[in-house]
Amino acid sequence: MREDFESHFNVSVPENAAYYKHTYEGSDDMPAHIKASLLGSSVQVPITNGKLNLGIWQGFYLCEHRDYGGSRKIVITAFGI
């Protein structure tokens, strides 16, 4: 399924589109901005009794949209009782 998501986004938001103006950081940079904008930069994940509370077909993905992305940090903030 992960490969299907990546394939879909690469077709929907291609590299080297002739209409991109922001290209000086590489052919993957503008598509990365668009993909991040579409997917968002945060997610809320339900946890019940210390376990992920997801449906059978639910999941979440951490995506790197650059071909050679740099290091990243994950920030987890937990709310609740």
mmCIF file of the N, C-alpha and C atoms, coordinates in Angstrom:
data_MODEL
# 
_entry.id   MODEL 
# 
loop_
_atom_site.group_PDB 
_atom_site.id 
_atom_site.type_symbol 
_atom_site.label_atom_id 
_atom_site.label_alt_id 
_atom_site.label_comp_id 
_atom_site.label_asym_id 
_atom_site.label_entity_id 
_atom_site.label_seq_id 
_atom_site.pdbx_PDB_ins_code 
_atom_site.Cartn_x 
_atom_site.Cartn_y 
_atom_site.Cartn_z 
_atom_site.occupancy 
_atom_site.B_iso_or_equiv 
_atom_site.pdbx_formal_charge 
_atom_site.auth_seq_id 
_atom_site.auth_comp_id 
_atom_site.auth_asym_id 
_atom_site.auth_atom_id 
_atom_site.pdbx_PDB_model_num 
ATOM 1   N N  . MET A 1 1  ? 0.815  -1.183 0.000   1.00 0.00 ? 1  MET A N  1 
ATOM 2   C CA . MET A 1 1  ? 0.000  0.000  0.000   1.00 0.00 ? 1  MET A CA 1 
ATOM 3   C C  . MET A 1 1  ? 0.867  1.258  0.000   1.00 0.00 ? 1  MET A C  1 
ATOM 4   N N  . ARG A 1 2  ? 1.991  1.223  0.706   1.00 0.00 ? 2  ARG A N  1 
ATOM 5   C CA . ARG A 1 2  ? 2.872  2.387  0.759   1.00 0.00 ? 2  ARG A CA 1 
ATOM 6   C C  . ARG A 1 2  ? 3.354  2.777  -0.641  1.00 0.00 ? 2  ARG A C  1 
ATOM 7   N N  . GLU A 1 3  ? 3.671  1.786  -1.459  1.00 0.00 ? 3  GLU A N  1 
ATOM 8   C CA . GLU A 1 3  ? 4.128  2.065  -2.817  1.00 0.00 ? 3  GLU A CA 1 
ATOM 9   C C  . GLU A 1 3  ? 3.025  2.710  -3.649  1.00 0.00 ? 3  GLU A C  1 
ATOM 10  N N  . ASP A 1 4  ? 1.771  2.300  -3.424  1.00 0.00 ? 4  ASP A N  1 
ATOM 11  C CA . ASP A 1 4  ? 0.640  2.899  -4.133  1.00 0.00 ? 4  ASP A CA 1 
ATOM 12  C C  . ASP A 1 4  ? 0.494  4.373  -3.780  1.00 0.00 ? 4  ASP A C  1 
ATOM 13  N N  . PHE A 1 5  ? 0.633  4.714  -2.493  1.00 0.00 ? 5  PHE A N  1 
ATOM 14  C CA . PHE A 1 5  ? 0.560  6.111  -2.082  1.00 0.00 ? 5  PHE A CA 1 
ATOM 15  C C  . PHE A 1 5  ? 1.646  6.932  -2.766  1.00 0.00 ? 5  PHE A C  1 
ATOM 16  N N  . GLU A 1 6  ? 2.866  6.425  -2.727  1.00 0.00 ? 6  GLU A N  1 
ATOM 17  C CA . GLU A 1 6  ? 3.977  7.159  -3.338  1.00 0.00 ? 6  GLU A CA 1 
ATOM 18  C C  . GLU A 1 6  ? 3.769  7.314  -4.837  1.00 0.00 ? 6  GLU A C  1 
ATOM 19  N N  . SER A 1 7  ? 3.342  6.252  -5.504  1.00 0.00 ? 7  SER A N  1 
ATOM 20  C CA . SER A 1 7  ? 3.103  6.324  -6.951  1.00 0.00 ? 7  SER A CA 1 
ATOM 21  C C  . SER A 1 7  ? 2.024  7.346  -7.273  1.00 0.00 ? 7  SER A C  1 
ATOM 22  N N  . HIS A 1 8  ? 0.954  7.351  -6.504  1.00 0.00 ? 8  HIS A N  1 
ATOM 23  C CA . HIS A 1 8  ? -0.138 8.302  -6.737  1.00 0.00 ? 8  HIS A CA 1 
ATOM 24  C C  . HIS A 1 8  ? 0.340  9.743  -6.575  1.00 0.00 ? 8  HIS A C  1 
ATOM 25  N N  . PHE A 1 9  ? 1.064  10.015 -5.499  1.00 0.00 ? 9  PHE A N  1 
ATOM 26  C CA . PHE A 1 9  ? 1.548  11.378 -5.279  1.00 0.00 ? 9  PHE A CA 1 
ATOM 27  C C  . PHE A 1 9  ? 2.555  11.800 -6.340  1.00 0.00 ? 9  PHE A C  1 
ATOM 28  N N  . ASN A 1 10 ? 3.385  10.873 -6.789  1.00 0.00 ? 10 ASN A N  1 
ATOM 29  C CA . ASN A 1 10 ? 4.365  11.228 -7.827  1.00 0.00 ? 10 ASN A CA 1 
ATOM 30  C C  . ASN A 1 10 ? 3.702  11.533 -9.160  1.00 0.00 ? 10 ASN A C  1 
ATOM 31  N N  . VAL A 1 11 ? 2.553  10.926 -9.430  1.00 0.00 ? 11 VAL A N  1 
ATOM 32  C CA . VAL A 1 11 ? 1.798  11.246 -10.656 1.00 0.00 ? 11 VAL A CA 1 
ATOM 33  C C  . VAL A 1 11 ? 1.022  12.547 -10.456 1.00 0.00 ? 11 VAL A C  1 
ATOM 34  N N  . SER A 1 12 ? 0.397  12.702 -9.296  1.00 0.00 ? 12 SER A N  1 
ATOM 35  C CA . SER A 1 12 ? -0.413 13.890 -9.012  1.00 0.00 ? 12 SER A CA 1 
ATOM 36  C C  . SER A 1 12 ? 0.428  15.155 -8.890  1.00 0.00 ? 12 SER A C  1 
ATOM 37  N N  . VAL A 1 13 ? 1.615  15.020 -8.319  1.00 0.00 ? 13 VAL A N  1 
ATOM 38  C CA . VAL A 1 13 ? 2.507  16.167 -8.104  1.00 0.00 ? 13 VAL A CA 1 
ATOM 39  C C  . VAL A 1 13 ? 3.883  15.788 -8.674  1.00 0.00 ? 13 VAL A C  1 
ATOM 40  N N  . PRO A 1 14 ? 4.041  15.909 -9.986  1.00 0.00 ? 14 PRO A N  1 
ATOM 41  C CA . PRO A 1 14 ? 5.265  15.437 -10.626 1.00 0.00 ? 14 PRO A CA 1 
ATOM 42  C C  . PRO A 1 14 ? 6.456  16.382 -10.419 1.00 0.00 ? 14 PRO A C  1 
ATOM 43  N N  . GLU A 1 15 ? 7.641  15.827 -10.548 1.00 0.00 ? 15 GLU A N  1 
ATOM 44  C CA . GLU A 1 15 ? 8.845  16.653 -10.598 1.00 0.00 ? 15 GLU A CA 1 
ATOM 45  C C  . GLU A 1 15 ? 8.968  17.234 -12.005 1.00 0.00 ? 15 GLU A C  1 
ATOM 46  N N  . ASN A 1 16 ? 9.730  18.305 -12.116 1.00 0.00 ? 16 ASN A N  1 
ATOM 47  C CA . ASN A 1 16 ? 10.047 18.931 -13.406 1.00 0.00 ? 16 ASN A CA 1 
ATOM 48  C C  . ASN A 1 16 ? 8.834  19.441 -14.173 1.00 0.00 ? 16 ASN A C  1 
ATOM 49  N N  . ALA A 1 17 ? 7.767  19.820 -13.483 1.00 0.00 ? 17 ALA A N  1 
ATOM 50  C CA . ALA A 1 17 ? 6.617  20.396 -14.185 1.00 0.00 ? 17 ALA A CA 1 
ATOM 51  C C  . ALA A 1 17 ? 7.038  21.756 -14.758 1.00 0.00 ? 17 ALA A C  1 
ATOM 52  N N  . ALA A 1 18 ? 6.683  21.994 -15.995 1.00 0.00 ? 18 ALA A N  1 
ATOM 53  C CA . ALA A 1 18 ? 7.114  23.212 -16.698 1.00 0.00 ? 18 ALA A CA 1 
ATOM 54  C C  . ALA A 1 18 ? 6.609  24.487 -16.028 1.00 0.00 ? 18 ALA A C  1 
ATOM 55  N N  . TYR A 1 19 ? 5.519  24.405 -15.293 1.00 0.00 ? 19 TYR A N  1 
ATOM 56  C CA . TYR A 1 19 ? 4.934  25.592 -14.681 1.00 0.00 ? 19 TYR A CA 1 
ATOM 57  C C  . TYR A 1 19 ? 5.535  25.941 -13.322 1.00 0.00 ? 19 TYR A C  1 
ATOM 58  N N  . TYR A 1 20 ? 6.421  25.115 -12.761 1.00 0.00 ? 20 TYR A N  1 
ATOM 59  C CA . TYR A 1 20 ? 7.064  25.443 -11.491 1.00 0.00 ? 20 TYR A CA 1 
ATOM 60  C C  . TYR A 1 20 ? 8.030  26.605 -11.684 1.00 0.00 ? 20 TYR A C  1 
ATOM 61  N N  . LYS A 1 21 ? 7.934  27.586 -10.805 1.00 0.00 ? 21 LYS A N  1 
ATOM 62  C CA . LYS A 1 21 ? 8.870  28.719 -10.808 1.00 0.00 ? 21 LYS A CA 1 
ATOM 63  C C  . LYS A 1 21 ? 9.982  28.502 -9.777  1.00 0.00 ? 21 LYS A C  1 
ATOM 64  N N  . HIS A 1 22 ? 9.650  27.850 -8.687  1.00 0.00 ? 22 HIS A N  1 
ATOM 65  C CA . HIS A 1 22 ? 10.592 27.602 -7.588  1.00 0.00 ? 22 HIS A CA 1 
ATOM 66  C C  . HIS A 1 22 ? 11.365 26.320 -7.905  1.00 0.00 ? 22 HIS A C  1 
ATOM 67  N N  . THR A 1 23 ? 12.490 26.445 -8.584  1.00 0.00 ? 23 THR A N  1 
ATOM 68  C CA . THR A 1 23 ? 13.247 25.263 -9.013  1.00 0.00 ? 23 THR A CA 1 
ATOM 69  C C  . THR A 1 23 ? 14.716 25.291 -8.611  1.00 0.00 ? 23 THR A C  1 
ATOM 70  N N  . TYR A 1 24 ? 15.180 26.363 -8.006  1.00 0.00 ? 24 TYR A N  1 
ATOM 71  C CA . TYR A 1 24 ? 16.622 26.495 -7.749  1.00 0.00 ? 24 TYR A CA 1 
ATOM 72  C C  . TYR A 1 24 ? 17.139 25.571 -6.659  1.00 0.00 ? 24 TYR A C  1 
ATOM 73  N N  . GLU A 1 25 ? 16.274 24.926 -5.890  1.00 0.00 ? 25 GLU A N  1 
ATOM 74  C CA . GLU A 1 25 ? 16.721 23.976 -4.866  1.00 0.00 ? 25 GLU A CA 1 
ATOM 75  C C  . GLU A 1 25 ? 16.632 22.530 -5.338  1.00 0.00 ? 25 GLU A C  1 
ATOM 76  N N  . GLY A 1 26 ? 16.326 22.324 -6.596  1.00 0.00 ? 26 GLY A N  1 
ATOM 77  C CA . GLY A 1 26 ? 16.257 20.973 -7.146  1.00 0.00 ? 26 GLY A CA 1 
ATOM 78  C C  . GLY A 1 26 ? 14.881 20.641 -7.670  1.00 0.00 ? 26 GLY A C  1 
ATOM 79  N N  . SER A 1 27 ? 14.826 19.666 -8.545  1.00 0.00 ? 27 SER A N  1 
ATOM 80  C CA . SER A 1 27 ? 13.562 19.302 -9.191  1.00 0.00 ? 27 SER A CA 1 
ATOM 81  C C  . SER A 1 27 ? 12.567 18.661 -8.225  1.00 0.00 ? 27 SER A C  1 
ATOM 82  N N  . ASP A 1 28 ? 13.045 18.171 -7.076  1.00 0.00 ? 28 ASP A N  1 
ATOM 83  C CA . ASP A 1 28 ? 12.140 17.551 -6.105  1.00 0.00 ? 28 ASP A CA 1 
ATOM 84  C C  . ASP A 1 28 ? 11.652 18.519 -5.032  1.00 0.00 ? 28 ASP A C  1 
ATOM 85  N N  . ASP A 1 29 ? 12.155 19.754 -5.026  1.00 0.00 ? 29 ASP A N  1 
ATOM 86  C CA . ASP A 1 29 ? 11.835 20.675 -3.941  1.00 0.00 ? 29 ASP A CA 1 
ATOM 87  C C  . ASP A 1 29 ? 10.400 21.194 -3.995  1.00 0.00 ? 29 ASP A C  1 
ATOM 88  N N  . MET A 1 30 ? 9.968  21.736 -5.110  1.00 0.00 ? 30 MET A N  1 
ATOM 89  C CA . MET A 1 30 ? 8.604  22.265 -5.197  1.00 0.00 ? 30 MET A CA 1 
ATOM 90  C C  . MET A 1 30 ? 7.564  21.159 -5.026  1.00 0.00 ? 30 MET A C  1 
ATOM 91  N N  . PRO A 1 31 ? 7.744  19.994 -5.668  1.00 0.00 ? 31 PRO A N  1 
ATOM 92  C CA . PRO A 1 31 ? 6.790  18.910 -5.404  1.00 0.00 ? 31 PRO A CA 1 
ATOM 93  C C  . PRO A 1 31 ? 6.745  18.525 -3.915  1.00 0.00 ? 31 PRO A C  1 
ATOM 94  N N  . ALA A 1 32 ? 7.890  18.588 -3.231  1.00 0.00 ? 32 ALA A N  1 
ATOM 95  C CA . ALA A 1 32 ? 7.918  18.266 -1.799  1.00 0.00 ? 32 ALA A CA 1 
ATOM 96  C C  . ALA A 1 32 ? 7.085  19.263 -0.997  1.00 0.00 ? 32 ALA A C  1 
ATOM 97  N N  . HIS A 1 33 ? 7.177  20.549 -1.350  1.00 0.00 ? 33 HIS A N  1 
ATOM 98  C CA . HIS A 1 33 ? 6.362  21.555 -0.662  1.00 0.00 ? 33 HIS A CA 1 
ATOM 99  C C  . HIS A 1 33 ? 4.874  21.288 -0.885  1.00 0.00 ? 33 HIS A C  1 
ATOM 100 N N  . ILE A 1 34 ? 4.503  20.979 -2.095  1.00 0.00 ? 34 ILE A N  1 
ATOM 101 C CA . ILE A 1 34 ? 3.093  20.733 -2.421  1.00 0.00 ? 34 ILE A CA 1 
ATOM 102 C C  . ILE A 1 34 ? 2.586  19.485 -1.700  1.00 0.00 ? 34 ILE A C  1 
ATOM 103 N N  . LYS A 1 35 ? 3.358  18.406 -1.741  1.00 0.00 ? 35 LYS A N  1 
ATOM 104 C CA . LYS A 1 35 ? 2.948  17.163 -1.076  1.00 0.00 ? 35 LYS A CA 1 
ATOM 105 C C  . LYS A 1 35 ? 2.801  17.371 0.431   1.00 0.00 ? 35 LYS A C  1 
ATOM 106 N N  . ALA A 1 36 ? 3.749  18.092 1.046   1.00 0.00 ? 36 ALA A N  1 
ATOM 107 C CA . ALA A 1 36 ? 3.668  18.358 2.476   1.00 0.00 ? 36 ALA A CA 1 
ATOM 108 C C  . ALA A 1 36 ? 2.452  19.218 2.792   1.00 0.00 ? 36 ALA A C  1 
ATOM 109 N N  . SER A 1 37 ? 2.143  20.141 1.911   1.00 0.00 ? 37 SER A N  1 
ATOM 110 C CA . SER A 1 37 ? 0.982  20.996 2.093   1.00 0.00 ? 37 SER A CA 1 
ATOM 111 C C  . SER A 1 37 ? -0.319 20.190 2.005   1.00 0.00 ? 37 SER A C  1 
ATOM 112 N N  . LEU A 1 38 ? -0.373 19.243 1.086   1.00 0.00 ? 38 LEU A N  1 
ATOM 113 C CA . LEU A 1 38 ? -1.564 18.401 0.932   1.00 0.00 ? 38 LEU A CA 1 
ATOM 114 C C  . LEU A 1 38 ? -1.747 17.446 2.113   1.00 0.00 ? 38 LEU A C  1 
ATOM 115 N N  . LEU A 1 39 ? -0.668 16.874 2.598   1.00 0.00 ? 39 LEU A N  1 
ATOM 116 C CA . LEU A 1 39 ? -0.750 15.887 3.671   1.00 0.00 ? 39 LEU A CA 1 
ATOM 117 C C  . LEU A 1 39 ? -0.746 16.499 5.061   1.00 0.00 ? 39 LEU A C  1 
ATOM 118 N N  . GLY A 1 40 ? -0.207 17.693 5.197   1.00 0.00 ? 40 GLY A N  1 
ATOM 119 C CA . GLY A 1 40 ? -0.115 18.329 6.511   1.00 0.00 ? 40 GLY A CA 1 
ATOM 120 C C  . GLY A 1 40 ? 1.148  17.918 7.237   1.00 0.00 ? 40 GLY A C  1 
ATOM 121 N N  . SER A 1 41 ? 1.388  18.580 8.339   1.00 0.00 ? 41 SER A N  1 
ATOM 122 C CA . SER A 1 41 ? 2.634  18.335 9.073   1.00 0.00 ? 41 SER A CA 1 
ATOM 123 C C  . SER A 1 41 ? 2.399  17.731 10.453  1.00 0.00 ? 41 SER A C  1 
ATOM 124 N N  . SER A 1 42 ? 1.161  17.402 10.757  1.00 0.00 ? 42 SER A N  1 
ATOM 125 C CA . SER A 1 42 ? 0.889  16.788 12.062  1.00 0.00 ? 42 SER A CA 1 
ATOM 126 C C  . SER A 1 42 ? -0.277 15.820 11.934  1.00 0.00 ? 42 SER A C  1 
ATOM 127 N N  . VAL A 1 43 ? -0.387 14.968 12.934  1.00 0.00 ? 43 VAL A N  1 
ATOM 128 C CA . VAL A 1 43 ? -1.462 13.981 12.943  1.00 0.00 ? 43 VAL A CA 1 
ATOM 129 C C  . VAL A 1 43 ? -1.871 13.741 14.398  1.00 0.00 ? 43 VAL A C  1 
ATOM 130 N N  . GLN A 1 44 ? -3.145 13.497 14.592  1.00 0.00 ? 44 GLN A N  1 
ATOM 131 C CA . GLN A 1 44 ? -3.628 13.102 15.915  1.00 0.00 ? 44 GLN A CA 1 
ATOM 132 C C  . GLN A 1 44 ? -3.903 11.606 15.881  1.00 0.00 ? 44 GLN A C  1 
ATOM 133 N N  . VAL A 1 45 ? -3.334 10.900 16.830  1.00 0.00 ? 45 VAL A N  1 
ATOM 134 C CA . VAL A 1 45 ? -3.465 9.444  16.876  1.00 0.00 ? 45 VAL A CA 1 
ATOM 135 C C  . VAL A 1 45 ? -4.127 9.062  18.194  1.00 0.00 ? 45 VAL A C  1 
ATOM 136 N N  . PRO A 1 46 ? -5.281 8.390  18.157  1.00 0.00 ? 46 PRO A N  1 
ATOM 137 C CA . PRO A 1 46 ? -5.941 8.004  19.400  1.00 0.00 ? 46 PRO A CA 1 
ATOM 138 C C  . PRO A 1 46 ? -5.212 6.856  20.099  1.00 0.00 ? 46 PRO A C  1 
ATOM 139 N N  . ILE A 1 47 ? -5.054 7.021  21.403  1.00 0.00 ? 47 ILE A N  1 
ATOM 140 C CA . ILE A 1 47 ? -4.445 5.979  22.237  1.00 0.00 ? 47 ILE A CA 1 
ATOM 141 C C  . ILE A 1 47 ? -5.419 5.690  23.373  1.00 0.00 ? 47 ILE A C  1 
ATOM 142 N N  . THR A 1 48 ? -5.748 4.433  23.553  1.00 0.00 ? 48 THR A N  1 
ATOM 143 C CA . THR A 1 48 ? -6.666 4.018  24.606  1.00 0.00 ? 48 THR A CA 1 
ATOM 144 C C  . THR A 1 48 ? -5.988 2.942  25.444  1.00 0.00 ? 48 THR A C  1 
ATOM 145 N N  . ASN A 1 49 ? -5.949 3.157  26.733  1.00 0.00 ? 49 ASN A N  1 
ATOM 146 C CA . ASN A 1 49 ? -5.299 2.206  27.651  1.00 0.00 ? 49 ASN A CA 1 
ATOM 147 C C  . ASN A 1 49 ? -3.875 1.890  27.223  1.00 0.00 ? 49 ASN A C  1 
ATOM 148 N N  . GLY A 1 50 ? -3.157 2.909  26.745  1.00 0.00 ? 50 GLY A N  1 
ATOM 149 C CA . GLY A 1 50 ? -1.751 2.752  26.383  1.00 0.00 ? 50 GLY A CA 1 
ATOM 150 C C  . GLY A 1 50 ? -1.493 2.096  25.040  1.00 0.00 ? 50 GLY A C  1 
ATOM 151 N N  . LYS A 1 51 ? -2.542 1.869  24.241  1.00 0.00 ? 51 LYS A N  1 
ATOM 152 C CA . LYS A 1 51 ? -2.370 1.221  22.937  1.00 0.00 ? 51 LYS A CA 1 
ATOM 153 C C  . LYS A 1 51 ? -2.984 2.078  21.841  1.00 0.00 ? 51 LYS A C  1 
ATOM 154 N N  . LEU A 1 52 ? -2.402 1.983  20.645  1.00 0.00 ? 52 LEU A N  1 
ATOM 155 C CA . LEU A 1 52 ? -2.989 2.684  19.509  1.00 0.00 ? 52 LEU A CA 1 
ATOM 156 C C  . LEU A 1 52 ? -4.419 2.216  19.309  1.00 0.00 ? 52 LEU A C  1 
ATOM 157 N N  . ASN A 1 53 ? -5.314 3.140  19.089  1.00 0.00 ? 53 ASN A N  1 
ATOM 158 C CA . ASN A 1 53 ? -6.724 2.813  18.923  1.00 0.00 ? 53 ASN A CA 1 
ATOM 159 C C  . ASN A 1 53 ? -7.110 3.106  17.467  1.00 0.00 ? 53 ASN A C  1 
ATOM 160 N N  . LEU A 1 54 ? -6.620 2.261  16.569  1.00 0.00 ? 54 LEU A N  1 
ATOM 161 C CA . LEU A 1 54 ? -6.868 2.424  15.142  1.00 0.00 ? 54 LEU A CA 1 
ATOM 162 C C  . LEU A 1 54 ? -7.724 1.274  14.634  1.00 0.00 ? 54 LEU A C  1 
ATOM 163 N N  . GLY A 1 55 ? -8.496 1.540  13.588  1.00 0.00 ? 55 GLY A N  1 
ATOM 164 C CA . GLY A 1 55 ? -9.271 0.491  12.944  1.00 0.00 ? 55 GLY A CA 1 
ATOM 165 C C  . GLY A 1 55 ? -8.362 -0.464 12.203  1.00 0.00 ? 55 GLY A C  1 
ATOM 166 N N  . ILE A 1 56 ? -8.906 -1.564 11.753  1.00 0.00 ? 56 ILE A N  1 
ATOM 167 C CA . ILE A 1 56 ? -8.112 -2.626 11.119  1.00 0.00 ? 56 ILE A CA 1 
ATOM 168 C C  . ILE A 1 56 ? -7.369 -2.144 9.875   1.00 0.00 ? 56 ILE A C  1 
ATOM 169 N N  . TRP A 1 57 ? -7.938 -1.206 9.114   1.00 0.00 ? 57 TRP A N  1 
ATOM 170 C CA . TRP A 1 57 ? -7.299 -0.730 7.882   1.00 0.00 ? 57 TRP A CA 1 
ATOM 171 C C  . TRP A 1 57 ? -6.683 0.648  8.049   1.00 0.00 ? 57 TRP A C  1 
ATOM 172 N N  . GLN A 1 58 ? -6.614 1.137  9.273   1.00 0.00 ? 58 GLN A N  1 
ATOM 173 C CA . GLN A 1 58 ? -6.055 2.463  9.509   1.00 0.00 ? 58 GLN A CA 1 
ATOM 174 C C  . GLN A 1 58 ? -4.581 2.370  9.861   1.00 0.00 ? 58 GLN A C  1 
ATOM 175 N N  . GLY A 1 59 ? -3.867 3.407  9.538   1.00 0.00 ? 59 GLY A N  1 
ATOM 176 C CA . GLY A 1 59 ? -2.458 3.508  9.868   1.00 0.00 ? 59 GLY A CA 1 
ATOM 177 C C  . GLY A 1 59 ? -2.000 4.919  9.624   1.00 0.00 ? 59 GLY A C  1 
ATOM 178 N N  . PHE A 1 60 ? -0.743 5.191  9.874   1.00 0.00 ? 60 PHE A N  1 
ATOM 179 C CA . PHE A 1 60 ? -0.200 6.499  9.550   1.00 0.00 ? 60 PHE A CA 1 
ATOM 180 C C  . PHE A 1 60 ? 1.215  6.311  9.037   1.00 0.00 ? 60 PHE A C  1 
ATOM 181 N N  . TYR A 1 61 ? 1.638  7.254  8.200   1.00 0.00 ? 61 TYR A N  1 
ATOM 182 C CA . TYR A 1 61 ? 2.936  7.171  7.538   1.00 0.00 ? 61 TYR A CA 1 
ATOM 183 C C  . TYR A 1 61 ? 3.734  8.434  7.801   1.00 0.00 ? 61 TYR A C  1 
ATOM 184 N N  . LEU A 1 62 ? 5.010  8.277  7.974   1.00 0.00 ? 62 LEU A N  1 
ATOM 185 C CA . LEU A 1 62 ? 5.941  9.393  8.034   1.00 0.00 ? 62 LEU A CA 1 
ATOM 186 C C  . LEU A 1 62 ? 6.576  9.467  6.652   1.00 0.00 ? 62 LEU A C  1 
ATOM 187 N N  . CYS A 1 63 ? 6.366  10.577 5.963   1.00 0.00 ? 63 CYS A N  1 
ATOM 188 C CA . CYS A 1 63 ? 6.796  10.690 4.564   1.00 0.00 ? 63 CYS A CA 1 
ATOM 189 C C  . CYS A 1 63 ? 7.936  11.683 4.399   1.00 0.00 ? 63 CYS A C  1 
ATOM 190 N N  . GLU A 1 64 ? 8.904  11.321 3.596   1.00 0.00 ? 64 GLU A N  1 
ATOM 191 C CA . GLU A 1 64 ? 9.964  12.232 3.160   1.00 0.00 ? 64 GLU A CA 1 
ATOM 192 C C  . GLU A 1 64 ? 9.737  12.468 1.678   1.00 0.00 ? 64 GLU A C  1 
ATOM 193 N N  . HIS A 1 65 ? 9.473  13.705 1.304   1.00 0.00 ? 65 HIS A N  1 
ATOM 194 C CA . HIS A 1 65 ? 9.131  14.008 -0.077  1.00 0.00 ? 65 HIS A CA 1 
ATOM 195 C C  . HIS A 1 65 ? 10.325 14.426 -0.923  1.00 0.00 ? 65 HIS A C  1 
ATOM 196 N N  . ARG A 1 66 ? 11.461 14.683 -0.300  1.00 0.00 ? 66 ARG A N  1 
ATOM 197 C CA . ARG A 1 66 ? 12.665 15.010 -1.062  1.00 0.00 ? 66 ARG A CA 1 
ATOM 198 C C  . ARG A 1 66 ? 13.369 13.702 -1.426  1.00 0.00 ? 66 ARG A C  1 
ATOM 199 N N  . ASP A 1 67 ? 14.051 13.693 -2.552  1.00 0.00 ? 67 ASP A N  1 
ATOM 200 C CA . ASP A 1 67 ? 14.781 12.496 -2.964  1.00 0.00 ? 67 ASP A CA 1 
ATOM 201 C C  . ASP A 1 67 ? 15.912 12.179 -1.984  1.00 0.00 ? 67 ASP A C  1 
ATOM 202 N N  . TYR A 1 68 ? 16.568 13.225 -1.482  1.00 0.00 ? 68 TYR A N  1 
ATOM 203 C CA . TYR A 1 68 ? 17.671 13.050 -0.538  1.00 0.00 ? 68 TYR A CA 1 
ATOM 204 C C  . TYR A 1 68 ? 17.455 13.999 0.633   1.00 0.00 ? 68 TYR A C  1 
ATOM 205 N N  . GLY A 1 69 ? 16.397 13.766 1.401   1.00 0.00 ? 69 GLY A N  1 
ATOM 206 C CA . GLY A 1 69 ? 16.043 14.644 2.518   1.00 0.00 ? 69 GLY A CA 1 
ATOM 207 C C  . GLY A 1 69 ? 17.073 14.599 3.633   1.00 0.00 ? 69 GLY A C  1 
ATOM 208 N N  . GLY A 1 70 ? 17.120 15.670 4.387   1.00 0.00 ? 70 GLY A N  1 
ATOM 209 C CA . GLY A 1 70 ? 18.032 15.756 5.521   1.00 0.00 ? 70 GLY A CA 1 
ATOM 210 C C  . GLY A 1 70 ? 17.462 15.064 6.743   1.00 0.00 ? 70 GLY A C  1 
ATOM 211 N N  . SER A 1 71 ? 18.130 15.271 7.860   1.00 0.00 ? 71 SER A N  1 
ATOM 212 C CA . SER A 1 71 ? 17.655 14.653 9.102   1.00 0.00 ? 71 SER A CA 1 
ATOM 213 C C  . SER A 1 71 ? 16.363 15.333 9.541   1.00 0.00 ? 71 SER A C  1 
ATOM 214 N N  . ARG A 1 72 ? 15.545 14.614 10.238  1.00 0.00 ? 72 ARG A N  1 
ATOM 215 C CA . ARG A 1 72 ? 14.258 15.113 10.721  1.00 0.00 ? 72 ARG A CA 1 
ATOM 216 C C  . ARG A 1 72 ? 14.122 14.778 12.195  1.00 0.00 ? 72 ARG A C  1 
ATOM 217 N N  . LYS A 1 73 ? 13.282 15.528 12.877  1.00 0.00 ? 73 LYS A N  1 
ATOM 218 C CA . LYS A 1 73 ? 12.971 15.257 14.277  1.00 0.00 ? 73 LYS A CA 1 
ATOM 219 C C  . LYS A 1 73 ? 11.474 14.996 14.385  1.00 0.00 ? 73 LYS A C  1 
ATOM 220 N N  . ILE A 1 74 ? 11.113 14.090 15.244  1.00 0.00 ? 74 ILE A N  1 
ATOM 221 C CA . ILE A 1 74 ? 9.712  13.799 15.529  1.00 0.00 ? 74 ILE A CA 1 
ATOM 222 C C  . ILE A 1 74 ? 9.404  14.353 16.915  1.00 0.00 ? 74 ILE A C  1 
ATOM 223 N N  . VAL A 1 75 ? 8.322  15.119 16.996  1.00 0.00 ? 75 VAL A N  1 
ATOM 224 C CA . VAL A 1 75 ? 7.881  15.666 18.274  1.00 0.00 ? 75 VAL A CA 1 
ATOM 225 C C  . VAL A 1 75 ? 6.560  14.988 18.619  1.00 0.00 ? 75 VAL A C  1 
ATOM 226 N N  . ILE A 1 76 ? 6.504  14.381 19.788  1.00 0.00 ? 76 ILE A N  1 
ATOM 227 C CA . ILE A 1 76 ? 5.282  13.729 20.245  1.00 0.00 ? 76 ILE A CA 1 
ATOM 228 C C  . ILE A 1 76 ? 4.765  14.501 21.475  1.00 0.00 ? 76 ILE A C  1 
ATOM 229 N N  . THR A 1 77 ? 3.527  14.921 21.377  1.00 0.00 ? 77 THR A N  1 
ATOM 230 C CA . THR A 1 77 ? 2.869  15.601 22.483  1.00 0.00 ? 77 THR A CA 1 
ATOM 231 C C  . THR A 1 77 ? 1.637  14.802 22.842  1.00 0.00 ? 77 THR A C  1 
ATOM 232 N N  . ALA A 1 78 ? 1.544  14.351 24.077  1.00 0.00 ? 78 ALA A N  1 
ATOM 233 C CA . ALA A 1 78 ? 0.421  13.535 24.511  1.00 0.00 ? 78 ALA A CA 1 
ATOM 234 C C  . ALA A 1 78 ? -0.511 14.365 25.392  1.00 0.00 ? 78 ALA A C  1 
ATOM 235 N N  . PHE A 1 79 ? -1.809 14.279 25.089  1.00 0.00 ? 79 PHE A N  1 
ATOM 236 C CA . PHE A 1 79 ? -2.826 14.954 25.886  1.00 0.00 ? 79 PHE A CA 1 
ATOM 237 C C  . PHE A 1 79 ? -3.714 13.882 26.520  1.00 0.00 ? 79 PHE A C  1 
ATOM 238 N N  . GLY A 1 80 ? -4.253 14.161 27.644  1.00 0.00 ? 80 GLY A N  1 
ATOM 239 C CA . GLY A 1 80 ? -5.193 13.221 28.245  1.00 0.00 ? 80 GLY A CA 1 
ATOM 240 C C  . GLY A 1 80 ? -4.918 12.982 29.693  1.00 0.00 ? 80 GLY A C  1 
ATOM 241 N N  . ILE A 1 81 ? -5.620 11.992 30.170  1.00 0.00 ? 81 ILE A N  1 
ATOM 242 C CA . ILE A 1 81 ? -5.536 11.650 31.598  1.00 0.00 ? 81 ILE A CA 1 
ATOM 243 C C  . ILE A 1 81 ? -4.628 10.458 31.790  1.00 0.00 ? 81 ILE A C  1 
# 
